[in-house]
Amino acid sequence: NKRPSETFNVLREITIPHYNLPFTLKTSTWLYLNRVLWTLGIKGSSESYSAAKKRAITASKQLIKLAVEHDKVVVVSHGYLNFFIRRYLLKQGWCLKEKSSCYWGITRLKS
């Protein structure tokens, strides 16, 4: 097995925020509600929404630099962070070549 040539802590998953709510919800409802509260700026027990977006921009800039140096870069990361990275790269003029929404989906972008 070949190991990754580089790893970046900045590509870690965005933590699902947790709030101590006085009632019980189904897991999917809890996840949705927590993400909505988090997006509205209610931090909860995790990284804030704005901090997560800033981290995604930092990751995007590192990926841009690597893409310039190496032409092709493969990134293995997590869904919500990938969403922010993709959005930033598209704003920087990159083109979306492929996007899969399945669990182990692949997104291909080109500068």
C-alpha positions in Angstrom: 0.0 0.0 0.0 1.2 3.4 -0.9 0.8 6.0 1.8 -0.4 9.6 1.1 2.5 11.8 0.2 1.1 14.6 2.5 -1.6 14.9 5.1 -3.2 18.1 6.2 -5.1 18.5 9.5 -7.1 21.3 7.9 -8.9 18.7 5.8 -10.5 17.0 8.8 -14.2 16.7 8.9 -16.4 19.5 10.2 -17.7 18.3 13.5 -21.4 17.9 13.8 -22.4 20.4 16.4 -24.1 19.1 19.6 -26.7 21.0 21.6 -28.2 19.8 24.8 -31.9 20.0 23.9 -34.6 19.3 26.4 -36.3 16.8 24.1 -35.6 13.6 22.1 -35.4 13.5 18.3 -34.8 11.0 15.6 -31.2 11.0 14.5 -31.9 12.5 11.1 -34.0 15.2 12.6 -31.3 15.9 15.3 -28.6 16.1 12.6 -30.7 18.5 10.5 -31.6 20.7 13.4 -28.1 20.9 14.7 -26.7 21.9 11.3 -29.4 24.6 11.0 -28.6 26.0 14.4 -24.9 25.9 13.6 -25.4 27.6 10.3 -27.3 30.4 12.0 -24.3 31.0 14.2 -25.2 29.1 17.3 -21.8 27.5 17.9 -22.7 24.6 20.3 -19.9 22.3 21.3 -18.0 22.5 18.1 -16.1 24.7 15.7 -18.1 27.7 14.6 -19.7 27.9 11.1 -17.5 30.9 10.2 -14.3 29.1 11.5 -15.2 26.0 9.5 -15.6 28.1 6.3 -12.3 29.9 7.0 -10.6 26.5 7.4 -12.1 25.3 4.1 -10.6 28.4 2.4 -7.2 27.7 4.0 -7.5 24.1 2.7 -8.5 25.4 -0.8 -5.5 27.7 -1.0 -3.2 24.8 0.0 -4.8 22.7 -2.8 -4.4 25.4 -5.3 -0.7 25.7 -4.5 -0.3 21.9 -4.8 -2.2 21.8 -8.1 0.1 24.4 -9.5 3.2 22.5 -8.4 2.0 19.0 -9.3 -0.7 19.5 -12.0 -3.0 16.8 -10.4 -3.9 16.5 -6.7 -6.1 13.8 -5.1 -7.8 14.7 -1.9 -9.6 12.4 0.4 -11.7 14.4 2.8 -15.3 14.7 4.1 -18.6 15.8 2.7 -19.4 19.1 4.3 -15.8 20.3 4.1 -15.6 19.3 0.5 -18.8 21.3 -0.2 -17.1 24.5 1.1 -13.8 23.7 -0.7 -15.7 23.1 -4.0 -17.6 26.3 -3.6 -14.4 28.3 -3.0 -12.6 26.8 -5.9 -15.5 27.4 -8.3 -15.5 31.1 -7.2 -11.8 31.1 -8.0 -12.7 30.1 -11.6 -12.2 26.4 -11.4 -14.5 24.2 -13.5 -16.6 21.3 -12.2 -15.9 18.3 -14.3 -17.7 15.6 -12.3 -19.7 15.5 -9.1 -21.2 12.4 -7.5 -23.6 12.8 -4.5 -23.3 9.2 -3.4 -21.7 8.3 0.0 -18.3 7.6 -1.5 -18.7 10.2 -4.2 -16.0 11.8 -6.3 -15.8 15.4 -7.3 -13.4 16.4 -10.1 -12.4 20.1 -10.6 -10.0 21.6 -13.1 -8.2 24.9 -12.7 
